[in-house]
Amino acid sequence: MGSGSDSKLYRPGQVVPTAGIYKVLHRGHRDPHEASLRADETFPSCRKCGDQVRFQLVFPIRAKAQKA
């Protein structure tokens, strides 16, 4: 695992700080997988492991500048 902000783990209910692809780490019932999340939404809980799920930013996605 890297150091700095790329290794930070987020919990359900926290606000997604950066839009991007996140690794979803479950509590034993399934292998990690990836999900795309939008900034300013909240990290969801898992139907199986509830609030034990964690999220780790893998690849940030920057919003395109809109043309006027």
PDB file of N, CA, C and O in Angstrom:
ATOM      1  N   MET A   1       0.833  -1.182   0.000  1.00  0.00           N
ATOM      2  CA  MET A   1       0.000   0.000   0.000  1.00  0.00           C
ATOM      3  C   MET A   1       0.872   1.237   0.000  1.00  0.00           C
ATOM      4  O   MET A   1       1.962   1.239   0.573  1.00  0.00           O
ATOM      5  N   GLY A   2       0.392   2.293  -0.646  1.00  0.00           N
ATOM      6  CA  GLY A   2       1.161   3.528  -0.715  1.00  0.00           C
ATOM      7  C   GLY A   2       1.058   4.310   0.571  1.00  0.00           C
ATOM      8  O   GLY A   2       0.416   3.881   1.530  1.00  0.00           O
ATOM      9  N   SER A   3       1.690   5.451   0.581  1.00  0.00           N
ATOM     10  CA  SER A   3       1.618   6.296   1.761  1.00  0.00           C
ATOM     11  C   SER A   3       0.855   7.559   1.432  1.00  0.00           C
ATOM     12  O   SER A   3       0.594   7.853   0.265  1.00  0.00           O
ATOM     13  N   GLY A   4       0.500   8.298   2.453  1.00  0.00           N
ATOM     14  CA  GLY A   4      -0.206   9.543   2.233  1.00  0.00           C
ATOM     15  C   GLY A   4      -1.692   9.322   2.042  1.00  0.00           C
ATOM     16  O   GLY A   4      -2.251   8.357   2.564  1.00  0.00           O
ATOM     17  N   SER A   5      -2.342  10.217   1.290  1.00  0.00           N
ATOM     18  CA  SER A   5      -3.789  10.192   1.165  1.00  0.00           C
ATOM     19  C   SER A   5      -4.303   8.975   0.411  1.00  0.00           C
ATOM     20  O   SER A   5      -5.465   8.601   0.576  1.00  0.00           O
ATOM     21  N   ASP A   6      -3.453   8.336  -0.428  1.00  0.00           N
ATOM     22  CA  ASP A   6      -3.939   7.196  -1.203  1.00  0.00           C
ATOM     23  C   ASP A   6      -4.190   5.971  -0.322  1.00  0.00           C
ATOM     24  O   ASP A   6      -4.854   5.035  -0.768  1.00  0.00           O
ATOM     25  N   SER A   7      -3.684   5.946   0.906  1.00  0.00           N
ATOM     26  CA  SER A   7      -3.901   4.802   1.772  1.00  0.00           C
ATOM     27  C   SER A   7      -4.998   5.059   2.807  1.00  0.00           C
ATOM     28  O   SER A   7      -5.282   4.186   3.628  1.00  0.00           O
ATOM     29  N   LYS A   8      -5.610   6.223   2.782  1.00  0.00           N
ATOM     30  CA  LYS A   8      -6.663   6.562   3.742  1.00  0.00           C
ATOM     31  C   LYS A   8      -7.894   5.704   3.491  1.00  0.00           C
ATOM     32  O   LYS A   8      -8.306   5.507   2.348  1.00  0.00           O
ATOM     33  N   LEU A   9      -8.470   5.202   4.561  1.00  0.00           N
ATOM     34  CA  LEU A   9      -9.692   4.420   4.471  1.00  0.00           C
ATOM     35  C   LEU A   9     -10.870   5.257   4.951  1.00  0.00           C
ATOM     36  O   LEU A   9     -10.785   5.957   5.960  1.00  0.00           O
ATOM     37  N   TYR A  10     -11.955   5.174   4.219  1.00  0.00           N
ATOM     38  CA  TYR A  10     -13.170   5.919   4.551  1.00  0.00           C
ATOM     39  C   TYR A  10     -14.242   4.953   5.027  1.00  0.00           C
ATOM     40  O   TYR A  10     -14.259   3.783   4.643  1.00  0.00           O
ATOM     41  N   ARG A  11     -15.137   5.460   5.870  1.00  0.00           N
ATOM     42  CA  ARG A  11     -16.210   4.656   6.468  1.00  0.00           C
ATOM     43  C   ARG A  11     -17.573   5.074   5.911  1.00  0.00           C
ATOM     44  O   ARG A  11     -17.729   6.197   5.432  1.00  0.00           O
ATOM     45  N   PRO A  12     -18.556   4.179   5.973  1.00  0.00           N
ATOM     46  CA  PRO A  12     -19.914   4.545   5.565  1.00  0.00           C
ATOM     47  C   PRO A  12     -20.395   5.761   6.349  1.00  0.00           C
ATOM     48  O   PRO A  12     -20.134   5.891   7.545  1.00  0.00           O
ATOM     49  N   GLY A  13     -21.100   6.643   5.655  1.00  0.00           N
ATOM     50  CA  GLY A  13     -21.618   7.855   6.287  1.00  0.00           C
ATOM     51  C   GLY A  13     -20.707   9.054   6.134  1.00  0.00           C
ATOM     52  O   GLY A  13     -21.169  10.190   6.242  1.00  0.00           O
ATOM     53  N   GLN A  14     -19.412   8.831   5.883  1.00  0.00           N
ATOM     54  CA  GLN A  14     -18.514   9.961   5.639  1.00  0.00           C
ATOM     55  C   GLN A  14     -18.790  10.516   4.237  1.00  0.00           C
ATOM     56  O   GLN A  14     -19.275   9.800   3.361  1.00  0.00           O
ATOM     57  N   VAL A  15     -18.479  11.776   4.042  1.00  0.00           N
ATOM     58  CA  VAL A  15     -18.657  12.410   2.742  1.00  0.00           C
ATOM     59  C   VAL A  15     -17.509  12.027   1.816  1.00  0.00           C
ATOM     60  O   VAL A  15     -16.343  12.061   2.209  1.00  0.00           O
ATOM     61  N   VAL A  16     -17.850  11.664   0.586  1.00  0.00           N
ATOM     62  CA  VAL A  16     -16.842  11.317  -0.421  1.00  0.00           C
ATOM     63  C   VAL A  16     -16.085  12.600  -0.767  1.00  0.00           C
ATOM     64  O   VAL A  16     -16.689  13.526  -1.308  1.00  0.00           O
ATOM     65  N   PRO A  17     -14.777  12.686  -0.471  1.00  0.00           N
ATOM     66  CA  PRO A  17     -14.041  13.925  -0.679  1.00  0.00           C
ATOM     67  C   PRO A  17     -13.663  14.186  -2.134  1.00  0.00           C
ATOM     68  O   PRO A  17     -13.547  15.339  -2.548  1.00  0.00           O
ATOM     69  N   THR A  18     -13.472  13.130  -2.906  1.00  0.00           N
ATOM     70  CA  THR A  18     -13.005  13.252  -4.284  1.00  0.00           C
ATOM     71  C   THR A  18     -13.743  12.235  -5.143  1.00  0.00           C
ATOM     72  O   THR A  18     -13.801  11.053  -4.804  1.00  0.00           O
ATOM     73  N   ALA A  19     -14.311  12.699  -6.263  1.00  0.00           N
ATOM     74  CA  ALA A  19     -14.936  11.754  -7.194  1.00  0.00           C
ATOM     75  C   ALA A  19     -13.871  10.819  -7.722  1.00  0.00           C
ATOM     76  O   ALA A  19     -12.745  11.239  -7.989  1.00  0.00           O
ATOM     77  N   GLY A  20     -14.220   9.556  -7.875  1.00  0.00           N
ATOM     78  CA  GLY A  20     -13.233   8.637  -8.408  1.00  0.00           C
ATOM     79  C   GLY A  20     -13.611   7.185  -8.254  1.00  0.00           C
ATOM     80  O   GLY A  20     -14.734   6.840  -7.887  1.00  0.00           O
ATOM     81  N   ILE A  21     -12.638   6.346  -8.547  1.00  0.00           N
ATOM     82  CA  ILE A  21     -12.778   4.910  -8.394  1.00  0.00           C
ATOM     83  C   ILE A  21     -12.213   4.537  -7.026  1.00  0.00           C
ATOM     84  O   ILE A  21     -11.071   4.867  -6.707  1.00  0.00           O
ATOM     85  N   TYR A  22     -13.008   3.860  -6.237  1.00  0.00           N
ATOM     86  CA  TYR A  22     -12.616   3.444  -4.901  1.00  0.00           C
ATOM     87  C   TYR A  22     -12.601   1.924  -4.802  1.00  0.00           C
ATOM     88  O   TYR A  22     -13.455   1.242  -5.368  1.00  0.00           O
ATOM     89  N   LYS A  23     -11.616   1.406  -4.072  1.00  0.00           N
ATOM     90  CA  LYS A  23     -11.601  -0.019  -3.747  1.00  0.00           C
ATOM     91  C   LYS A  23     -12.545  -0.188  -2.569  1.00  0.00           C
ATOM     92  O   LYS A  23     -12.472   0.558  -1.593  1.00  0.00           O
ATOM     93  N   VAL A  24     -13.429  -1.169  -2.663  1.00  0.00           N
ATOM     94  CA  VAL A  24     -14.391  -1.447  -1.604  1.00  0.00           C
ATOM     95  C   VAL A  24     -13.906  -2.689  -0.852  1.00  0.00           C
ATOM     96  O   VAL A  24     -13.778  -3.768  -1.431  1.00  0.00           O
ATOM     97  N   LEU A  25     -13.645  -2.523   0.427  1.00  0.00           N
ATOM     98  CA  LEU A  25     -13.086  -3.583   1.262  1.00  0.00           C
ATOM     99  C   LEU A  25     -14.142  -4.072   2.245  1.00  0.00           C
ATOM    100  O   LEU A  25     -14.520  -3.361   3.176  1.00  0.00           O
ATOM    101  N   HIS A  26     -14.607  -5.287   2.027  1.00  0.00           N
ATOM    102  CA  HIS A  26     -15.664  -5.857   2.864  1.00  0.00           C
ATOM    103  C   HIS A  26     -15.075  -6.629   4.031  1.00  0.00           C
ATOM    104  O   HIS A  26     -13.877  -6.906   4.070  1.00  0.00           O
ATOM    105  N   ARG A  27     -15.929  -6.969   4.973  1.00  0.00           N
ATOM    106  CA  ARG A  27     -15.516  -7.655   6.194  1.00  0.00           C
ATOM    107  C   ARG A  27     -15.674  -9.173   6.026  1.00  0.00           C
ATOM    108  O   ARG A  27     -16.504  -9.787   6.697  1.00  0.00           O
ATOM    109  N   GLY A  28     -14.870  -9.783   5.122  1.00  0.00           N
ATOM    110  CA  GLY A  28     -14.797 -11.229   5.050  1.00  0.00           C
ATOM    111  C   GLY A  28     -15.778 -11.949   4.152  1.00  0.00           C
ATOM    112  O   GLY A  28     -15.518 -13.096   3.791  1.00  0.00           O
ATOM    113  N   HIS A  29     -16.885 -11.349   3.772  1.00  0.00           N
ATOM    114  CA  HIS A  29     -17.878 -12.096   3.009  1.00  0.00           C
ATOM    115  C   HIS A  29     -17.678 -12.015   1.499  1.00  0.00           C
ATOM    116  O   HIS A  29     -18.312 -12.774   0.765  1.00  0.00           O
ATOM    117  N   ARG A  30     -16.815 -11.117   1.008  1.00  0.00           N
ATOM    118  CA  ARG A  30     -16.532 -11.059  -0.419  1.00  0.00           C
ATOM    119  C   ARG A  30     -15.188 -10.399  -0.659  1.00  0.00           C
ATOM    120  O   ARG A  30     -14.676  -9.664   0.185  1.00  0.00           O
ATOM    121  N   ASP A  31     -14.628 -10.677  -1.829  1.00  0.00           N
ATOM    122  CA  ASP A  31     -13.339 -10.091  -2.196  1.00  0.00           C
ATOM    123  C   ASP A  31     -13.497  -8.597  -2.453  1.00  0.00           C
ATOM    124  O   ASP A  31     -14.593  -8.131  -2.764  1.00  0.00           O
ATOM    125  N   PRO A  32     -12.396  -7.842  -2.323  1.00  0.00           N
ATOM    126  CA  PRO A  32     -12.454  -6.412  -2.658  1.00  0.00           C
ATOM    127  C   PRO A  32     -12.870  -6.225  -4.121  1.00  0.00           C
ATOM    128  O   PRO A  32     -12.581  -7.056  -4.982  1.00  0.00           O
ATOM    129  N   HIS A  33     -13.548  -5.119  -4.368  1.00  0.00           N
ATOM    130  CA  HIS A  33     -13.942  -4.765  -5.732  1.00  0.00           C
ATOM    131  C   HIS A  33     -13.878  -3.254  -5.846  1.00  0.00           C
ATOM    132  O   HIS A  33     -13.616  -2.569  -4.857  1.00  0.00           O
ATOM    133  N   GLU A  34     -14.111  -2.729  -7.034  1.00  0.00           N
ATOM    134  CA  GLU A  34     -14.040  -1.282  -7.238  1.00  0.00           C
ATOM    135  C   GLU A  34     -15.423  -0.717  -7.540  1.00  0.00           C
ATOM    136  O   GLU A  34     -16.288  -1.399  -8.089  1.00  0.00           O
ATOM    137  N   ALA A  35     -15.605   0.541  -7.167  1.00  0.00           N
ATOM    138  CA  ALA A  35     -16.858   1.250  -7.419  1.00  0.00           C
ATOM    139  C   ALA A  35     -16.542   2.709  -7.710  1.00  0.00           C
ATOM    140  O   ALA A  35     -15.602   3.272  -7.149  1.00  0.00           O
ATOM    141  N   SER A  36     -17.327   3.317  -8.586  1.00  0.00           N
ATOM    142  CA  SER A  36     -17.156   4.753  -8.848  1.00  0.00           C
ATOM    143  C   SER A  36     -18.102   5.516  -7.935  1.00  0.00           C
ATOM    144  O   SER A  36     -19.277   5.173  -7.806  1.00  0.00           O
ATOM    145  N   LEU A  37     -17.569   6.561  -7.301  1.00  0.00           N
ATOM    146  CA  LEU A  37     -18.346   7.365  -6.371  1.00  0.00           C
ATOM    147  C   LEU A  37     -18.186   8.836  -6.720  1.00  0.00           C
ATOM    148  O   LEU A  37     -17.129   9.269  -7.180  1.00  0.00           O
ATOM    149  N   ARG A  38     -19.239   9.587  -6.497  1.00  0.00           N
ATOM    150  CA  ARG A  38     -19.237  11.032  -6.786  1.00  0.00           C
ATOM    151  C   ARG A  38     -18.878  11.824  -5.541  1.00  0.00           C
ATOM    152  O   ARG A  38     -19.242  11.456  -4.424  1.00  0.00           O
ATOM    153  N   ALA A  39     -18.168  12.903  -5.751  1.00  0.00           N
ATOM    154  CA  ALA A  39     -17.806  13.789  -4.635  1.00  0.00           C
ATOM    155  C   ALA A  39     -19.073  14.344  -3.988  1.00  0.00           C
ATOM    156  O   ALA A  39     -20.082  14.553  -4.660  1.00  0.00           O
ATOM    157  N   ASP A  40     -19.013  14.575  -2.702  1.00  0.00           N
ATOM    158  CA  ASP A  40     -20.068  15.172  -1.883  1.00  0.00           C
ATOM    159  C   ASP A  40     -21.237  14.239  -1.588  1.00  0.00           C
ATOM    160  O   ASP A  40     -22.176  14.643  -0.901  1.00  0.00           O
ATOM    161  N   GLU A  41     -21.209  13.001  -2.086  1.00  0.00           N
ATOM    162  CA  GLU A  41     -22.186  12.007  -1.649  1.00  0.00           C
ATOM    163  C   GLU A  41     -21.618  11.375  -0.384  1.00  0.00           C
ATOM    164  O   GLU A  41     -20.512  11.717   0.032  1.00  0.00           O
ATOM    165  N   THR A  42     -22.352  10.466   0.227  1.00  0.00           N
ATOM    166  CA  THR A  42     -21.814   9.768   1.386  1.00  0.00           C
ATOM    167  C   THR A  42     -21.455   8.333   1.001  1.00  0.00           C
ATOM    168  O   THR A  42     -22.097   7.724   0.145  1.00  0.00           O
ATOM    169  N   PHE A  43     -20.426   7.813   1.643  1.00  0.00           N
ATOM    170  CA  PHE A  43     -20.051   6.432   1.417  1.00  0.00           C
ATOM    171  C   PHE A  43     -21.183   5.552   1.945  1.00  0.00           C
ATOM    172  O   PHE A  43     -21.670   5.774   3.054  1.00  0.00           O
ATOM    173  N   PRO A  44     -21.607   4.556   1.165  1.00  0.00           N
ATOM    174  CA  PRO A  44     -22.722   3.708   1.594  1.00  0.00           C
ATOM    175  C   PRO A  44     -22.278   2.585   2.525  1.00  0.00           C
ATOM    176  O   PRO A  44     -21.101   2.226   2.573  1.00  0.00           O
ATOM    177  N   SER A  45     -23.236   2.043   3.258  1.00  0.00           N
ATOM    178  CA  SER A  45     -22.960   0.842   4.042  1.00  0.00           C
ATOM    179  C   SER A  45     -23.187  -0.363   3.125  1.00  0.00           C
ATOM    180  O   SER A  45     -23.702  -0.225   2.016  1.00  0.00           O
ATOM    181  N   CYS A  46     -22.802  -1.523   3.596  1.00  0.00           N
ATOM    182  CA  CYS A  46     -22.950  -2.772   2.840  1.00  0.00           C
ATOM    183  C   CYS A  46     -24.167  -3.527   3.370  1.00  0.00           C
ATOM    184  O   CYS A  46     -24.437  -3.513   4.571  1.00  0.00           O
ATOM    185  N   ARG A  47     -24.894  -4.179   2.479  1.00  0.00           N
ATOM    186  CA  ARG A  47     -26.069  -4.953   2.912  1.00  0.00           C
ATOM    187  C   ARG A  47     -25.683  -6.126   3.813  1.00  0.00           C
ATOM    188  O   ARG A  47     -26.477  -6.552   4.653  1.00  0.00           O
ATOM    189  N   LYS A  48     -24.463  -6.649   3.642  1.00  0.00           N
ATOM    190  CA  LYS A  48     -24.026  -7.811   4.448  1.00  0.00           C
ATOM    191  C   LYS A  48     -23.202  -7.400   5.666  1.00  0.00           C
ATOM    192  O   LYS A  48     -23.515  -7.792   6.791  1.00  0.00           O
ATOM    193  N   CYS A  49     -22.148  -6.609   5.443  1.00  0.00           N
ATOM    194  CA  CYS A  49     -21.249  -6.286   6.568  1.00  0.00           C
ATOM    195  C   CYS A  49     -21.514  -4.908   7.167  1.00  0.00           C
ATOM    196  O   CYS A  49     -20.782  -4.458   8.048  1.00  0.00           O
ATOM    197  N   GLY A  50     -22.556  -4.245   6.691  1.00  0.00           N
ATOM    198  CA  GLY A  50     -22.999  -2.990   7.308  1.00  0.00           C
ATOM    199  C   GLY A  50     -21.937  -1.908   7.322  1.00  0.00           C
ATOM    200  O   GLY A  50     -21.370  -1.565   6.285  1.00  0.00           O
ATOM    201  N   ASP A  51     -21.675  -1.376   8.505  1.00  0.00           N
ATOM    202  CA  ASP A  51     -20.719  -0.282   8.666  1.00  0.00           C
ATOM    203  C   ASP A  51     -19.274  -0.759   8.772  1.00  0.00           C
ATOM    204  O   ASP A  51     -18.376   0.049   9.008  1.00  0.00           O
ATOM    205  N   GLN A  52     -19.038  -2.059   8.600  1.00  0.00           N
ATOM    206  CA  GLN A  52     -17.673  -2.597   8.641  1.00  0.00           C
ATOM    207  C   GLN A  52     -16.951  -2.431   7.307  1.00  0.00           C
ATOM    208  O   GLN A  52     -15.735  -2.610   7.247  1.00  0.00           O
ATOM    209  N   VAL A  53     -17.671  -2.092   6.234  1.00  0.00           N
ATOM    210  CA  VAL A  53     -17.062  -1.902   4.912  1.00  0.00           C
ATOM    211  C   VAL A  53     -16.204  -0.630   4.925  1.00  0.00           C
ATOM    212  O   VAL A  53     -16.522   0.333   5.623  1.00  0.00           O
ATOM    213  N   ARG A  54     -15.119  -0.636   4.149  1.00  0.00           N
ATOM    214  CA  ARG A  54     -14.226   0.523   4.042  1.00  0.00           C
ATOM    215  C   ARG A  54     -13.974   0.816   2.570  1.00  0.00           C
ATOM    216  O   ARG A  54     -14.136  -0.051   1.712  1.00  0.00           O
ATOM    217  N   PHE A  55     -13.575   2.053   2.293  1.00  0.00           N
ATOM    218  CA  PHE A  55     -13.336   2.521   0.931  1.00  0.00           C
ATOM    219  C   PHE A  55     -11.967   3.169   0.846  1.00  0.00           C
ATOM    220  O   PHE A  55     -11.555   3.894   1.751  1.00  0.00           O
ATOM    221  N   GLN A  56     -11.268   2.905  -0.244  1.00  0.00           N
ATOM    222  CA  GLN A  56      -9.932   3.462  -0.453  1.00  0.00           C
ATOM    223  C   GLN A  56      -9.858   4.016  -1.875  1.00  0.00           C
ATOM    224  O   GLN A  56     -10.149   3.305  -2.837  1.00  0.00           O
ATOM    225  N   LEU A  57      -9.472   5.279  -2.005  1.00  0.00           N
ATOM    226  CA  LEU A  57      -9.363   5.899  -3.320  1.00  0.00           C
ATOM    227  C   LEU A  57      -8.260   5.233  -4.131  1.00  0.00           C
ATOM    228  O   LEU A  57      -7.124   5.104  -3.677  1.00  0.00           O
ATOM    229  N   VAL A  58      -8.619   4.813  -5.343  1.00  0.00           N
ATOM    230  CA  VAL A  58      -7.665   4.184  -6.251  1.00  0.00           C
ATOM    231  C   VAL A  58      -7.276   5.152  -7.360  1.00  0.00           C
ATOM    232  O   VAL A  58      -6.102   5.276  -7.708  1.00  0.00           O
ATOM    233  N   PHE A  59      -8.286   5.841  -7.917  1.00  0.00           N
ATOM    234  CA  PHE A  59      -8.054   6.716  -9.061  1.00  0.00           C
ATOM    235  C   PHE A  59      -9.019   7.891  -9.006  1.00  0.00           C
ATOM    236  O   PHE A  59     -10.220   7.696  -9.192  1.00  0.00           O
ATOM    237  N   PRO A  60      -8.531   9.112  -8.754  1.00  0.00           N
ATOM    238  CA  PRO A  60      -9.429  10.278  -8.731  1.00  0.00           C
ATOM    239  C   PRO A  60      -9.894  10.637 -10.135  1.00  0.00           C
ATOM    240  O   PRO A  60      -9.167  10.447 -11.110  1.00  0.00           O
ATOM    241  N   ILE A  61     -11.103  11.152 -10.224  1.00  0.00           N
ATOM    242  CA  ILE A  61     -11.659  11.593 -11.505  1.00  0.00           C
ATOM    243  C   ILE A  61     -11.956  13.077 -11.387  1.00  0.00           C
ATOM    244  O   ILE A  61     -12.711  13.506 -10.515  1.00  0.00           O
ATOM    245  N   ARG A  62     -11.366  13.836 -12.254  1.00  0.00           N
ATOM    246  CA  ARG A  62     -11.599  15.288 -12.259  1.00  0.00           C
ATOM    247  C   ARG A  62     -12.770  15.592 -13.185  1.00  0.00           C
ATOM    248  O   ARG A  62     -12.898  15.009 -14.262  1.00  0.00           O
ATOM    249  N   ALA A  63     -13.616  16.511 -12.749  1.00  0.00           N
ATOM    250  CA  ALA A  63     -14.758  16.932 -13.564  1.00  0.00           C
ATOM    251  C   ALA A  63     -14.255  17.751 -14.742  1.00  0.00           C
ATOM    252  O   ALA A  63     -13.338  18.558 -14.596  1.00  0.00           O
ATOM    253  N   LYS A  64     -14.858  17.543 -15.916  1.00  0.00           N
ATOM    254  CA  LYS A  64     -14.495  18.329 -17.092  1.00  0.00           C
ATOM    255  C   LYS A  64     -14.998  19.758 -16.922  1.00  0.00           C
ATOM    256  O   LYS A  64     -16.069  19.987 -16.360  1.00  0.00           O
ATOM    257  N   ALA A  65     -14.227  20.700 -17.407  1.00  0.00           N
ATOM    258  CA  ALA A  65     -14.674  22.090 -17.410  1.00  0.00           C
ATOM    259  C   ALA A  65     -15.765  22.233 -18.449  1.00  0.00           C
ATOM    260  O   ALA A  65     -15.613  21.788 -19.587  1.00  0.00           O
ATOM    261  N   GLN A  66     -16.868  22.857 -18.057  1.00  0.00           N
ATOM    262  CA  GLN A  66     -17.969  23.027 -18.989  1.00  0.00           C
ATOM    263  C   GLN A  66     -17.752  24.252 -19.846  1.00  0.00           C
ATOM    264  O   GLN A  66     -17.292  25.287 -19.364  1.00  0.00           O
ATOM    265  N   LYS A  67     -18.086  24.131 -21.122  1.00  0.00           N
ATOM    266  CA  LYS A  67     -17.960  25.268 -22.038  1.00  0.00           C
ATOM    267  C   LYS A  67     -19.131  26.210 -21.829  1.00  0.00           C
ATOM    268  O   LYS A  67     -20.260  25.782 -21.588  1.00  0.00           O
ATOM    269  N   ALA A  68     -18.843  27.498 -21.926  1.00  0.00           N
ATOM    270  CA  ALA A  68     -19.877  28.513 -21.716  1.00  0.00           C
ATOM    271  C   ALA A  68     -20.717  28.709 -22.948  1.00  0.00           C
ATOM    272  O   ALA A  68     -21.635  29.528 -22.945  1.00  0.00           O
TER     273      ALA A  68
END
